[in-house]
Amino acid sequence: MRKSVTFYKYHGTGNDFILIDARADGGSMYTQKTVKELCDRHFGIGADGLILLQSSESADFSMKYFNSDGNESTMCGNGGRCITAFARDLGIIKEKAVFTGIDGEHIACFSDTNFIHLKMIDVESIASLEGGYFLNTGSPHFVLPGNNIHDLDVFKEGKKIRDSAIFAPGGTNVNFMVVRGPAEIDVRTFERGVEQETLSCGTGSVASAITACYIQNTDNNSFQVNTSGGKLEVKFTREGNIRFTNIWLAGPVEFVFRGEVGIV
């Protein structure tokens, strides 16, 4: 027997998600197979990932994120901004939220109707390897600086790096970055779990902005990040050489549509 569930679709600069209010049922029905089917762009609703909004005893709500391959994943920055808009639309919050994710507590707030700022976890280290830089911004990211990413085969090159032995067994997200100036970068991202290039990646934008600051050895702490799906803003405080705190990811979020879907 199928159970009818109300779902909502949101996107943050083209990074799109299915959002479901799971406060009543806890979300136990969302198996890997179910999530993968719902995220399928041909036979399902279609999305880069699925997010459950769950109850929390210590915060306004809790966020549980699945990649489109059906597996529960690490933190998603654009997803964190989308679930904040979703919580407001459900009447759970007004202009500010405190919620928990797999990487801990996050604060989010609105500076405009659809413009959301999300506080990310601190970055404690940056490792230089294989011509790029590896860091964790709630999800693992490898940032590869270059001069031209617009003609790059991101799927081919990103998949090669994502599957390389150095990042085994979990793999990594891969960001191809061009530094446009002291406060502007272009980024294209291959996301593990989606196993494709996505139009935007929040944690990847944060990783790339911090890497740009690091390799330029600049005091600038604010970057415009140009993604294929739109512009994001990243701000932070640099403490010493490789530690970054007070990290904020900001950008627009759009509600797309709502509907009903049957789940076995």
C-alpha positions as CSV (number, residue, x, y, z in Angstrom):
1,M,0.0,0.0,0.0
2,R,1.2,3.5,-0.9
3,K,1.1,6.3,1.6
4,S,0.5,9.8,0.1
5,V,3.1,12.3,1.3
6,T,3.2,16.0,0.7
7,F,6.6,17.2,-0.7
8,Y,8.0,20.6,-1.5
9,K,10.6,21.6,-4.1
10,Y,13.1,24.4,-3.4
11,H,16.4,25.4,-5.0
12,G,19.4,27.5,-4.0
13,T,21.1,28.9,-7.1
14,G,20.0,25.8,-9.1
15,N,21.0,23.2,-6.5
16,D,17.5,21.7,-6.1
17,F,16.0,19.6,-3.3
18,I,12.9,17.7,-2.3
19,L,11.9,18.8,1.2
20,I,9.5,16.8,3.4
21,D,8.1,17.7,6.9
22,A,8.9,14.5,8.8
23,R,8.1,15.8,12.3
24,A,5.1,13.5,12.6
25,D,6.5,10.2,11.3
26,G,10.2,10.6,12.0
27,G,11.1,9.7,8.4
28,S,11.7,6.0,8.8
29,M,10.0,5.2,5.5
30,Y,12.7,7.0,3.5
31,T,15.0,4.2,2.6
32,Q,17.9,4.4,0.2
33,K,15.7,2.9,-2.6
34,T,12.8,5.3,-1.9
35,V,15.1,8.4,-1.8
36,K,16.8,7.4,-5.0
37,E,13.5,6.9,-6.8
38,L,12.1,10.2,-5.7
39,C,15.2,12.1,-6.8
40,D,15.3,10.4,-10.2
41,R,14.8,13.1,-12.9
42,H,13.0,10.8,-15.3
43,F,10.9,8.5,-13.2
44,G,10.6,10.5,-9.9
45,I,10.2,14.1,-8.8
46,G,13.8,14.9,-9.7
47,A,16.4,16.6,-7.4
48,D,20.0,16.8,-6.4
49,G,18.9,15.5,-2.9
50,L,16.2,15.0,-0.4
51,I,15.9,16.7,2.9
52,L,13.8,15.7,5.9
53,L,12.8,18.4,8.4
54,Q,12.6,16.6,11.8
55,S,11.9,17.6,15.4
56,S,14.7,18.6,17.7
57,E,14.8,18.9,21.5
58,S,17.7,21.4,21.4
59,A,16.9,23.5,18.3
60,D,14.1,24.7,16.1
61,F,14.3,21.6,14.0
62,S,16.8,19.0,12.7
63,M,18.0,18.5,9.1
64,K,18.6,15.1,7.6
65,Y,20.1,15.2,4.1
66,F,20.3,12.5,1.5
67,N,22.1,12.7,-1.8
68,S,20.2,11.7,-5.0
69,D,21.9,8.2,-4.9
70,G,19.8,7.5,-1.8
71,N,22.5,7.6,0.8
72,E,22.5,9.9,3.8
73,S,25.2,12.4,3.3
74,T,27.3,15.1,5.1
75,M,26.3,18.7,5.4
76,C,24.8,20.5,2.4
77,G,25.1,24.3,2.5
78,N,22.5,25.2,-0.1
79,G,20.2,22.5,1.4
80,G,20.7,24.2,4.8
81,R,19.5,27.5,3.3
82,C,16.6,25.8,1.6
83,I,15.4,24.0,4.7
84,T,15.5,27.4,6.5
85,A,13.1,28.8,4.0
86,F,10.9,25.7,4.3
87,A,10.8,26.0,8.1
88,R,9.6,29.6,7.7
89,D,7.0,28.6,5.2
90,L,5.7,26.0,7.6
91,G,5.5,28.6,10.4
92,I,8.2,27.0,12.5
93,I,10.4,30.1,12.5
94,K,10.1,33.7,11.5
95,E,13.4,35.5,10.6
96,K,16.0,33.4,12.3
97,A,16.6,29.7,12.9
98,V,18.8,27.4,14.9
99,F,18.9,23.9,13.6
100,T,21.1,20.8,13.9
101,G,22.7,18.9,11.0
102,I,25.0,16.0,10.8
103,D,27.9,18.3,11.5
104,G,26.4,20.1,14.5
105,E,24.5,23.2,15.1
106,H,23.8,26.0,12.5
107,I,22.3,29.4,12.7
108,A,20.4,30.9,9.7
109,C,18.7,34.2,9.1
110,F,17.0,36.3,6.4
111,S,18.3,39.6,5.1
112,D,15.5,39.7,2.5
113,T,12.4,37.7,1.7
114,N,14.4,35.0,-0.1
115,F,18.0,35.8,0.8
116,I,19.3,33.5,3.5
117,H,22.6,33.6,5.5
118,L,23.8,30.3,6.9
119,K,26.6,29.9,9.5
120,M,28.9,27.0,8.7
121,I,31.3,25.0,10.8
122,D,34.8,26.2,11.4
123,V,37.6,25.0,9.1
124,E,40.5,23.8,11.1
125,S,43.0,22.9,8.4
126,I,43.8,23.0,4.7
127,A,46.0,20.2,3.1
128,S,48.0,20.8,-0.1
129,L,48.0,17.8,-2.3
130,E,48.0,16.7,-6.0
131,G,48.1,20.3,-7.2
132,G,45.0,21.3,-5.2
133,Y,43.8,21.8,-1.7
134,F,41.7,19.5,0.6
135,L,39.5,20.8,3.4
136,N,36.3,20.0,5.3
137,T,33.5,22.6,5.4
138,G,30.9,20.2,6.7
139,S,31.6,18.0,3.7
140,P,35.0,17.0,2.2
141,H,36.1,19.1,-0.7
142,F,39.1,19.1,-3.1
143,V,39.6,22.5,-4.7
144,L,41.7,22.6,-7.9
145,P,42.6,26.2,-9.0
146,G,42.9,26.8,-12.8
147,N,42.7,29.4,-15.5
148,N,39.7,28.3,-17.5
149,I,36.9,26.1,-16.1
150,H,34.2,27.0,-18.6
151,D,35.4,24.6,-21.3
152,L,36.2,21.9,-18.8
153,D,34.6,18.4,-18.8
154,V,33.7,18.6,-15.2
155,F,32.0,15.2,-15.1
156,K,35.0,13.4,-16.6
157,E,37.7,15.2,-14.6
158,G,35.7,15.4,-11.4
159,K,34.8,11.7,-11.5
160,K,38.5,10.8,-12.0
161,I,39.5,12.8,-8.9
162,R,36.5,11.7,-6.8
163,D,37.3,8.1,-7.3
164,S,41.1,8.4,-6.9
165,A,42.8,6.2,-4.3
166,I,44.0,9.2,-2.3
167,F,40.4,10.0,-1.2
168,A,39.3,6.4,-0.7
169,P,37.1,5.0,0.7
170,G,34.6,7.8,1.0
171,G,35.6,9.9,-2.0
172,T,35.4,13.6,-2.1
173,N,33.5,16.5,-3.8
174,V,35.6,18.2,-6.4
175,N,35.7,22.0,-7.1
176,F,37.3,23.6,-10.1
177,M,38.0,27.2,-9.4
178,V,39.2,30.3,-11.2
179,V,40.3,33.4,-9.1
180,R,38.9,36.5,-10.8
181,G,40.2,38.9,-8.3
182,P,40.9,39.5,-4.6
183,A,37.2,39.1,-3.8
184,E,35.7,37.1,-6.7
185,I,35.9,33.5,-7.9
186,D,34.2,31.2,-10.4
187,V,33.5,27.6,-9.3
188,R,32.1,24.5,-11.0
189,T,31.5,21.4,-8.8
190,F,31.3,17.6,-9.2
191,E,29.3,16.3,-6.3
192,R,29.8,12.9,-4.9
193,G,26.5,11.1,-4.2
194,V,24.9,13.0,-7.0
195,E,27.8,11.8,-9.2
196,Q,27.3,14.7,-11.6
197,E,28.1,18.3,-11.9
198,T,25.6,20.4,-10.0
199,L,24.7,24.0,-10.8
200,S,25.9,25.1,-7.4
201,C,27.3,23.7,-4.2
202,G,27.2,25.6,-0.9
203,T,29.9,23.7,1.0
204,G,32.0,23.7,-2.2
205,S,31.6,27.5,-2.6
206,V,32.8,27.9,1.0
207,A,35.8,25.6,0.4
208,S,36.7,27.4,-2.7
209,A,36.5,30.9,-1.2
210,I,38.6,29.9,1.8
211,T,41.1,28.3,-0.6
212,A,41.3,31.5,-2.7
213,C,42.0,33.5,0.5
214,Y,44.7,30.9,1.5
215,I,46.5,30.8,-1.9
216,Q,46.4,34.6,-2.3
217,N,47.5,35.1,1.3
218,T,45.1,38.0,1.6
219,D,43.3,39.7,4.5
220,N,40.2,39.8,2.4
221,N,37.4,37.9,4.2
222,S,34.5,38.3,1.7
223,F,34.1,36.6,-1.7
224,Q,31.5,36.6,-4.4
225,V,31.3,33.1,-5.8
226,N,30.0,32.7,-9.3
227,T,28.4,29.3,-9.9
228,S,26.6,28.0,-13.0
229,G,23.3,28.5,-11.1
230,G,23.9,32.0,-9.8
231,K,25.9,34.1,-7.3
232,L,26.7,33.2,-3.7
233,E,28.5,35.1,-0.9
234,V,31.0,33.7,1.5
235,K,32.4,35.6,4.5
236,F,34.7,34.4,7.3
237,T,37.3,35.3,9.8
238,R,40.9,34.1,9.2
239,E,42.7,33.0,12.4
240,G,46.4,32.4,11.7
241,N,47.3,30.5,8.5
242,I,44.9,27.6,8.1
243,R,42.1,28.2,10.6
244,F,38.9,29.9,9.5
245,T,35.9,30.7,11.8
246,N,32.7,32.7,11.7
247,I,32.0,31.3,8.2
248,W,28.8,32.5,6.5
249,L,27.3,31.3,3.3
250,A,24.6,33.6,1.8
251,G,22.4,33.6,-1.3
252,P,18.9,33.4,-2.7
253,V,16.5,30.5,-2.2
254,E,13.4,29.9,-4.3
255,F,10.3,27.8,-3.7
256,V,9.5,25.9,-6.9
257,F,6.3,23.8,-6.3
258,R,4.6,21.4,-3.9
259,G,2.8,18.1,-4.7
260,E,1.7,14.7,-3.5
261,V,3.6,11.5,-4.0
262,G,2.9,7.9,-3.2
263,I,5.5,6.1,-1.1
264,V,5.5,2.3,-0.6
